[in-house]
């Protein structure tokens, strides 16, 4: 049966740190030089590379693999081999690698996975799905905040023959079992889909023998690949198969299902040559075997920091066998040294030097491909070309090599000849005039070896096993210990390179997953301040809670106490500022009370008011969105200009929220707006509160709640506060408010600004409690933020309750591009997107280098116009990032009705439970515009709806996707991808206002310049300011920056730029005045100045 070699993990030139020469033809040429029959394409998820593959390759119908459309003059792709007759043909298999960085089980996980696809169409479909999750264009190996389990699910859904293989599973920094960020079992990583994993890539620093120490891996095919970033590294590890070369044959062989195909094992690096075999610190020059690392408690003797734990140590940590045991169903392996390395050793030059490449190309021309020379060419044939080369190859085949293991990103060195041997045959000798072989090389493996070299003959793996086995029973006799060591030596030599087909079918099945246990609410411990707040009353209570002091925890604790006192859940109301906060409150209550238990109502004032209006009156109005209300206001005042409309709208809304009389200037415009709403039976958000307050004052509404708890009370307007005051008894009994005046940032929407004063005037018996123990941020972060607010006279500083280290930085850039690049590089360091060693991770002296997931990081800006340049830069750097988006158009209730009608038109049953939309098929067949023409003002529709952005987007997508069927299929796909997107981790880029209530381990605050922070208004920045511009509240801007700074747990990065393009103008703004209030010695400062090249011209004497 025909055998073939396959290297199934490589990269294209679109991956970082790869050769720019990599093209399909170049790879095909090197695969023939190496003796590979099948080659992974690498990086098929990159759009440009996939297009190039489609242009230059054609799928072979018989094998399902891909071949070059034109393979003539392939030898000229690598000049050193021009004229070399290449045998065979190179076939390609679509392959890519995904880097996933995400959080699971409270720990940052960084896992690389290989993905294989059988067709270009499947590869494109899968890539398009990934593009919806994150950026796949900046790196051939994209970095995504996507859980490995969810990635596997996407692979399986794409094509029946698509599969995933965890890559280099032991690499410390980026792998399934890596010591830095991996898991301890397959099931822990892939969960309910673990049975779909059937092969694992061992990586350069381990071989199958090491993996046989762990019975958990017995059922998996252990494959090895080069992970090559250049053509000359192809095939340094590869896989052996038998049978006809085909995609499905390889797939079935790895699954253990093929009848005519078979997985025969692997050709490997000696694992000591890998970059992570042993433990150590490359920066400190420290390398240790596992036993010494354990004796030093994993600490570096030079710097005292934790060592980078290597592959061997991690294997021994998870191993459950004392000696390797080759599973009966699994094939074996052979270890090789790349031929150019052997030639370089013979010539005493580097393997990539011109001299070494010359000898290498000569050997290929005379003896055949590299892997054939290393494995199959008879010794006498090689000896005719070069006796030393023949001796070296035979020693490699016998495993007689000297090993100097790699560690912490430093490649190891595997040599064939001792120093004495090389000195002997190189001193005055040439390749033609060689010294006597017996004198030069010596008889016997150890002849001419120093004591150190003699020790290097033994694999580190073997000595580590002896040490481990001896440590398992310190009371055993020396004879028993010697016998055990001998058994280990024997076990290391006894394995079969091949297995029968019957044995290949006997791989054990994955044991069943353990049953999931429903989570129980943990017991909560409150500090003294929180206890005081929870137990306060019955008089009204106001809790002043700084950032991170457990505001929501205290609120939930208060509710639990009320329930314990016998208050019915129906009589408790928790008011939140947003629906998102209400949902989070409900989730906490369910967790605390247990599922199935009645919970108090948690919602916003607006939602409750609208619910009351709908249930109490048959003619409840249609509620306008903010966009819809603005449009109605403009339509009610058609003679007014756009700027006057905007000014009037803002001023009127502010007056209404503050319960002030509208200015005479805008009175008529407001009357017109109200009249139009009444005629169309519409209501805006402020109408809801005004109506509810009227109902309470008139005695029509009777409040069922005896306990009213209010979150984020500092952001409420006088209208909202007046309504809340009327919902509780005259003396305020049952009222509980919590918030932080230093985080009052919605004055532009009418927020009161002095909630404490308002409540004390309303209820003189108000009890005020302050929470000052912070569980979020490091003390240095709190102190820096407090210095910003010093002029506000904070009564008591916040105290950090966790001893967290901190990293506070300030960067001054000369341009926004330089600022964005600095932000990007800092984030790459924080999430460890590039660190492969401790030396790399510490290169920027970052406190949290490599310890964060993308979701731990946020970039907070003052307004949305600052988002795009930063998002583009982060995407270019391959950093997963996201900007909060508006709600999808198909979520709008009336759009849902139209889509369900379209579904029924196509024979798809509706699922909303709403009354079906009555629209003839003839009108549905005309698309959204036909529906609009028929329904017009038929409730719940109105003329404004047909002008809304949601309906316009529906029309655009209908045209783009060519009808209802394409549109509905696209929405279904988007809905599925949205679930994946929500689960994927990304760096969040958002405004400071949007970040309120959130927290991140690292926060970036860019564009800290006067005019931006504090904000001077859009008109000032555009140069079109009028008399209303420049009136922003500087103290509220100060509080907004305080909110941004206190989102950070440990790391805070502030930055500014000397110039900036905004709204089509180049602005040169001074650094923000707020920065002067910060203690400069608390910040690590850096700057980047623009350099101007000066050209001097020599004047001619003529």
Secondary structure as GFF3:
##gff-version 3
##sequence-region A 1 1102
A	DSSP	beta_strand	3	7	.	.	.	ID=ss1
A	DSSP	alpha_helix	24	34	.	.	.	ID=ss2
A	DSSP	beta_strand	38	40	.	.	.	ID=ss3
A	DSSP	alpha_helix	47	56	.	.	.	ID=ss4
A	DSSP	beta_strand	57	59	.	.	.	ID=ss5
A	DSSP	beta_strand	66	68	.	.	.	ID=ss6
A	DSSP	three_ten_helix	74	77	.	.	.	ID=ss7
A	DSSP	three_ten_helix	79	81	.	.	.	ID=ss8
A	DSSP	beta_strand	91	104	.	.	.	ID=ss9
A	DSSP	beta_strand	107	117	.	.	.	ID=ss10
A	DSSP	alpha_helix	120	133	.	.	.	ID=ss11
A	DSSP	beta_strand	143	144	.	.	.	ID=ss12
A	DSSP	alpha_helix	148	158	.	.	.	ID=ss13
A	DSSP	beta_strand	163	166	.	.	.	ID=ss14
A	DSSP	alpha_helix	186	190	.	.	.	ID=ss15
A	DSSP	three_ten_helix	191	196	.	.	.	ID=ss16
A	DSSP	beta_strand	199	201	.	.	.	ID=ss17
A	DSSP	alpha_helix	208	211	.	.	.	ID=ss18
A	DSSP	three_ten_helix	215	217	.	.	.	ID=ss19
A	DSSP	beta_strand	221	223	.	.	.	ID=ss20
A	DSSP	three_ten_helix	231	233	.	.	.	ID=ss21
A	DSSP	beta_strand	238	242	.	.	.	ID=ss22
A	DSSP	alpha_helix	247	255	.	.	.	ID=ss23
A	DSSP	beta_strand	262	269	.	.	.	ID=ss24
A	DSSP	three_ten_helix	271	273	.	.	.	ID=ss25
A	DSSP	beta_strand	279	281	.	.	.	ID=ss26
A	DSSP	beta_strand	286	288	.	.	.	ID=ss27
A	DSSP	alpha_helix	290	295	.	.	.	ID=ss28
A	DSSP	alpha_helix	311	318	.	.	.	ID=ss29
A	DSSP	beta_strand	333	336	.	.	.	ID=ss30
A	DSSP	alpha_helix	339	347	.	.	.	ID=ss31
A	DSSP	alpha_helix	354	367	.	.	.	ID=ss32
A	DSSP	alpha_helix	370	375	.	.	.	ID=ss33
A	DSSP	alpha_helix	379	385	.	.	.	ID=ss34
A	DSSP	alpha_helix	387	398	.	.	.	ID=ss35
A	DSSP	beta_strand	402	404	.	.	.	ID=ss36
A	DSSP	beta_strand	413	415	.	.	.	ID=ss37
A	DSSP	alpha_helix	419	426	.	.	.	ID=ss38
A	DSSP	alpha_helix	437	440	.	.	.	ID=ss39
A	DSSP	alpha_helix	451	456	.	.	.	ID=ss40
A	DSSP	alpha_helix	460	472	.	.	.	ID=ss41
A	DSSP	alpha_helix	478	493	.	.	.	ID=ss42
A	DSSP	alpha_helix	501	504	.	.	.	ID=ss43
A	DSSP	alpha_helix	528	535	.	.	.	ID=ss44
A	DSSP	beta_strand	541	545	.	.	.	ID=ss45
A	DSSP	alpha_helix	551	564	.	.	.	ID=ss46
A	DSSP	three_ten_helix	569	571	.	.	.	ID=ss47
A	DSSP	beta_strand	572	575	.	.	.	ID=ss48
A	DSSP	alpha_helix	579	593	.	.	.	ID=ss49
A	DSSP	beta_strand	601	603	.	.	.	ID=ss50
A	DSSP	alpha_helix	605	616	.	.	.	ID=ss51
A	DSSP	beta_strand	622	623	.	.	.	ID=ss52
A	DSSP	alpha_helix	626	636	.	.	.	ID=ss53
A	DSSP	alpha_helix	642	657	.	.	.	ID=ss54
A	DSSP	alpha_helix	664	680	.	.	.	ID=ss55
A	DSSP	beta_strand	682	683	.	.	.	ID=ss56
A	DSSP	alpha_helix	685	697	.	.	.	ID=ss57
A	DSSP	beta_strand	707	710	.	.	.	ID=ss58
A	DSSP	three_ten_helix	713	715	.	.	.	ID=ss59
A	DSSP	alpha_helix	718	727	.	.	.	ID=ss60
A	DSSP	beta_strand	735	739	.	.	.	ID=ss61
A	DSSP	three_ten_helix	741	743	.	.	.	ID=ss62
A	DSSP	three_ten_helix	747	749	.	.	.	ID=ss63
A	DSSP	alpha_helix	755	762	.	.	.	ID=ss64
A	DSSP	beta_strand	767	771	.	.	.	ID=ss65
A	DSSP	beta_strand	773	774	.	.	.	ID=ss66
A	DSSP	alpha_helix	779	788	.	.	.	ID=ss67
A	DSSP	three_ten_helix	790	792	.	.	.	ID=ss68
A	DSSP	beta_strand	799	800	.	.	.	ID=ss69
A	DSSP	beta_strand	807	813	.	.	.	ID=ss70
A	DSSP	alpha_helix	816	831	.	.	.	ID=ss71
A	DSSP	alpha_helix	838	841	.	.	.	ID=ss72
A	DSSP	three_ten_helix	854	856	.	.	.	ID=ss73
A	DSSP	beta_strand	857	861	.	.	.	ID=ss74
A	DSSP	three_ten_helix	864	866	.	.	.	ID=ss75
A	DSSP	alpha_helix	867	876	.	.	.	ID=ss76
A	DSSP	beta_strand	881	883	.	.	.	ID=ss77
A	DSSP	three_ten_helix	889	891	.	.	.	ID=ss78
A	DSSP	alpha_helix	893	905	.	.	.	ID=ss79
A	DSSP	alpha_helix	921	924	.	.	.	ID=ss80
A	DSSP	alpha_helix	928	935	.	.	.	ID=ss81
A	DSSP	three_ten_helix	945	947	.	.	.	ID=ss82
A	DSSP	alpha_helix	949	960	.	.	.	ID=ss83
A	DSSP	alpha_helix	964	983	.	.	.	ID=ss84
A	DSSP	beta_strand	987	991	.	.	.	ID=ss85
A	DSSP	beta_strand	1000	1005	.	.	.	ID=ss86
A	DSSP	alpha_helix	1018	1022	.	.	.	ID=ss87
A	DSSP	alpha_helix	1034	1045	.	.	.	ID=ss88
A	DSSP	beta_strand	1048	1057	.	.	.	ID=ss89
A	DSSP	beta_strand	1060	1062	.	.	.	ID=ss90
A	DSSP	beta_strand	1065	1067	.	.	.	ID=ss91
A	DSSP	three_ten_helix	1073	1077	.	.	.	ID=ss92
A	DSSP	three_ten_helix	1080	1082	.	.	.	ID=ss93
A	DSSP	beta_strand	1084	1087	.	.	.	ID=ss94
###
